[in-house]
Amino acid sequence: MKRFHGSRLPSSRSEAEIPHRRSRPVGIYRDAFLLSFFRLIPYSLILIPLFVLPAFTQQRWERNYGGADTDVGYSVQQTSDGGYIVVGWTYSFGNNAQVYLIKTNASGDTLWTRNYGGTDYDHGSSVQQTQDGGYIVAGGTNSFGNMEQVYLVKTNASGDTLWTRTYGGTSVDWGSSVQQTSDYGYIIAGMAASFGGVYVYLIKTNALGDTLWTRTCGGADWDAGESVRRIMDRNYEEDPMVGVAMGRALIRNDRWTLARENYDKLAAMGYESPEIELGLGICEHHLGLAGFKKHLEKALRMAPRFHEARSYMGNVLFDEGKYEEALECFDKIPLPRHQDPASLKRAMLLSLDLREDFERAFQYAHRLSELYPHLGTVDEVIQDILKEDGEEKK
């Protein structure tokens, strides 16, 4: 069975007017490791093995990096000093998910780490050492601009930020690969859903990251760019990340049947992932199909700390009137990992109605106010939720 860890899907669709949280970034886990470029996604750490090729396949060493929460390594390159530069994202350091950059020596010992981003989900997908000895990182950000945008970070040799740029439109766009070009500028390949479809997205910049030109390529179906040297066009067998990304985009657009077919195709090819199970559960729930809970339960068995799946399960139980079970689901999610406004609102109400736990209710309201400052103070959030709940009960 092939296993990989893919995109973070939305935990539920909010029934309130509170804006829904965006999905988390895409990752992948594979059985094979490549010396110069590979992707690694264990579910709570970053693991880097090094092999001697091609004479033998002999592991030389491996290292783990990260903190107490989920940390992901996505791209690695050997640097001019014989060490390595790794990029991915971290939930252990900073606000929410942030781009995570790790520099090691030739033995894999950490020299320094940096994280970049804002208060929403940000991720790094590609890193390259630049001609000035610094680094260029490409990925996606939900912290700056409209929806998810392509995120480009230029650093010096110590990982300190020199400048950042975002690119894209008003929908979901991200960068999968970046290379420095002969004119000292950069070329970025990725995916764009902002320009009338879901297309391969190519961006050319100057040395300061200013856009020189952009191109979108593709047809009537879903297309994505993985590399400036290689374009992925719905090639699930070579890269299941493309299928996961498609499923995420389809769910965001409420295209439940197409999204389910997409995940079914991945499952039929032997891929297994908590995100596939969550995607199937979301689609079958909205399509009114029996058995959707088994997918949510399987996702949680595969990844007990998969908070999006637990949040979605809590909302399903709430809708079924199983309020005690729903609150148990919500309470199992660490408060800093709560992202879905509907879950927070319901957890607050259930804490008051079922347990008269005013302190816990206040904590849920505080988290909601923290995530969405435009909703007002904690007291205002509590008053609005109670008022809305009272109107629904009339």
N, C-alpha and C positions, 0 to 999 in steps of 0.2 A: 504494500500500500504506500503510495506516495503521500508525503505530508508536507504541508507548507502553511505558513502563517501569512495571511493576506490582508486585505483592507479592513479597516474598522468600519463596520456599517452603523448607520443611525440606530440608536437603541429603540426609538419609537417615534411615531409622528405625534406631535403635540396637539391636543384638542383645544388648548387655550390659545389666546392670541400671543402668547409668549413665543418668540422666535425659536425654531428648533436648532439644536446643536449640530454642527457639521460633522461629517464622518472623519475618522482618523485615517492616517496614511496607509499606503500599501507596502507590504513587505513580502518576502518569500523565503522558503526553506527548501533546500535541495540536498539530495544524497551525495552528489559529487562536489568536490572542492577544486577550484582552479588556482594555480600559483599566482598569476598576475591580476586576475579580476574575478571575484566571486561574490555571491550574496549569501548572507547567513542570517537566519532569524530564529534563534532559540527563544523561548517565551519569557525568560526573565534575566537573560544575560547576553553578553556578547562573547562569542567563542571564535578564536582565530587559530586554525591549525596550519602548519607549514609542511609541505612535502618536498622531497627531492625527486624531480622528474627530469628526463624520462627514464633513466636507467632503472630505478626502483621506485616503488611507491612506499616510502618510509617516512613516518611522521617524525619530525624533528622536535617540535614543541607545540604547546597550545596554551593560550592565556584566556582568562575571563576578565571582563571589564564591566563596570556599571555599579549601580547602587541597589537599594532595597526593592525597587519597583521594576517594571518592565523596561528593558533597554534593548535596542535593536541595532545590529551592524548590517549595513546594506552594501557598501562598496569599499574596497581596499586597494591601495596602490603602494608599490615599493618606492621609497624616496631616494634622493641622490646620495644620502648618507648611509644607505643600506638598511635603514629602518622602514617603518610602515606608517601610512596615514589611513585612518578608518573613518568613515562617516556613516551615520544612521540617525537615530533619534532616541531620546531618553524621556522617561517619565519619572526618573529618580531625582533629577536636578532641574531647577528652574520652574517656570510656570507651565503647567500642563505638559504636552509633548513639545520638545524643542529639538532642533538640529543638534546632533552630538558628534563632535570631532575629537579623535584620539590620535596622538602622535606617540609612536614607540621607537625604541632602538631596534637593532637587528635581532635581539633576543626576545622581542615582544614586551619588554618592560616599559611601562608608561613613562613618558617624558613630560607630557602635559595633556590636559583635556580642556575643551571649550564647548559651551552650548550657546546657541543663537536662536532668536525668535522672540515672540511676544507672549500673549496670554492665552492663545488658542492653539490649535494643533498645527505644528510645523515639523517638517521632516526633511532629511537629507538623503538623496538618492545616488549622487555621483560626486566624486572628488578627484582632482588632479593637481599635482604640484606644478606651479607655473614657472616661467623662465626666470622670474626674479627671486625664486626660492620660497615664495609664499604658496597659498593654496586657493583654488576656486571650487566652490561647492554649489551644486544645483539640487533643487528639490521642490517642495511646495509649501505654501504658508496660508493659513486661515486667519492669521493675526493682522495682516495688513492688506488693505484694498477690499475688493468686492469678492465674496465667496473665496474659494481656494485659487491662488495664483502661483505662477512659476516664481520661485525664490532663488536668487543668485547672491552668494556671499563671497566677497574677496577678502582674504586675510594676508597678514605678513607671515614670516617664517615661524613666528611664535603663536600663530593662531589668533592674534588680535585683529578685530574687524577694521578693514580699511574703508569699505563701502558695501552697501547692499542695494539690490534692485528687485523690483517685482514687475512681472509682465502678465498680460492677459486681459480678459474682458470681465463680464458680469456673471459668468457661470463658473464651472469647475475647470481649471487648467493646472497642469503641473509639469515640472521638468524631470526627465529621467536620466539624462546624460549631458555632460558638458566637456568640451575640449577647448584648449587654447589654440588659436589659429596663428598662421605665420605672420600676420600683421599685429600680433599681440592682443587682438580682440578675442572674442569667445563665440562658439557656436553651441546652441542648446537644442536638444531634441526632447520632445515630450508629447503630451496630449492636450488638446483644447476642445472644450465643449461650449465655448462662448460665441462661436461664429457660425451658427446655423446647423451644426451637426457635431459629431464627435470625430475629430480629425487628428492626424499627425501634425505636430506643431513644431516648426523650426524657427529659431530666433538667432539672428546674427547681430553682435554688438561690437562696439569699439573697445579699447583697452580699459575704459572707465565704466563699461556696462551699459552705455547709452545705445539704444536700439538703432541699428542701421537699416535692417529690413526684417520682415517676418513672412513666413509662408505657412499655409495650411494645405494638407494633401489628404485625399481620401474620397470615398464614394458615398453611396446611400447607406452603407452599414456602419459599423463602429470600427475606427482605426486609431492606432496609437503608435507613437515613436518611442523606441526604447534606447536607441543609440544613434549617434551621428554617423556611424558606420553601417548601421543595420536598422532597417525599418520593420517594426512588427506590425503585421496586418492580420489581426485575429488569429495568431498562431498559438493556440492554446497548448499544443504538445510541447513546443519549445519553451514557452513561458506562460504558465497558468496565471501569473500576475495580470496579464491582459484580460483574461476572463473574469477575474475578481473585480477589476476596475470597471469592466462593462456592467457587471451586476450591480455595483454600487451606483453607477450613473442611472441605470434603468430604474432602480428602486427610488432614487431621488425624484424621478419623473413619474412615479406611480405606475410604471409599466410592469405590473406584477407578472403577467403571463410570460412576457419576453425574458424578464429577469429569472423566473423559475426555470425556463428552458435553458438559459445560460448556465445556471448552477448545476442543473441536471447533466449538462454536457460535460462539465468538469468532473462531476462525480462518476459519470460513466467511463471516463478516461482513467479512473483510478486515483484521482487526487482527493485528499481528505484534509479538511481544515475546519476549525471552529467557525471561521467566517462563512464558509460554504453552508454549514449547518444553520447558522443564524440567518443567512440570506434565504435559504429554503423555508425556514420557519416564518420569516416575515412575509414572504410571498404567499405561502399557503394560508397563513392567517388572513391576509387581505382578500384572498380568493375564496375564503369560506370553506377550505378543505379540511377534512378531519385528519388528525395525526400530526398537525403542525408542531404540537408541543414536543414530540419526540426529537425534532431537530434542535429545538432550544435546549432540551435536556442533554442531548449529545454534545452540543457546543460547550456546555458547562462541565460535562465530564472530561472533555478534552482539555479545557482550559478553565479551571475553577476561578481564576482571577479575571475572566473575560467579562468585565463589568457591563459592557453594552448588552450582552445576552441576558445577564441577570436583570438589568433594568427593564428590558423588553418583556421578560417573563413576568416581572412584577406588575407591569401595566396590563398584561393579558389577564392575570389573576384578579386584578382590581376590576376590570371590565366584566369578569364572570361573577363578581360579588364575593370572591374569596379574599376578604380583606385581611384576615390574620396572616394568611400565606403571602399575600402581596407585601405586607409590611415586613415580614421576615426577609423577603428578597431585597427590599430596599435597604434594610438595616445591615445586610451582609456586605453592602458596597461601602468601602471606606469613604467618609464624607468628602475628602479632597478629590476623589475619583468620580463623584456624581457629576454628570454633565447634562442629563436630560431634564428640561424644565418640567415636563409632565410628571416625571417620576418624583422630583423634588416637591412639587405641589401636593401630590397625592400622599407622599410620605409624611408631610407636615400635617395634613388633615387626619390621617390614620393615627399618628402619634397622639393627637389630641382626642380623637373620638374613641379609640380603643384602649388607650393606656393613660390618658390624661398626663402624658409626659411633656410638660410645657418646655422643659429645657431642650429635649430632643427636637421638638417642633420648631423652637427658635433656631436651632442649629441648621435645620433644613431650609428655613426661610432666609437665614443669613447667607447660606451657600448660594441660593437663588439670586439674592441681591448682589452678591459678590460677582457672579457670572454675568449678570445683566444689570449693570448700574442704572440703566435708563428706567428700570422698574421702580426706582425710588429706594428709600431707606428700608430697613428690615421691618419696622412697624408698618410702613405703607404696603409692603409686600404681603404681610400677614393680613392686614385689613382687606386688601383686594381679593385675596384668595378666599377668605371667610365670606366676604360679600358674594363672590361668584358662586361659592358652594351653596350659600343660602338661597340664591335665586334658582339654582338647579334643582333644589329640593322642593320648591313650591309647586 
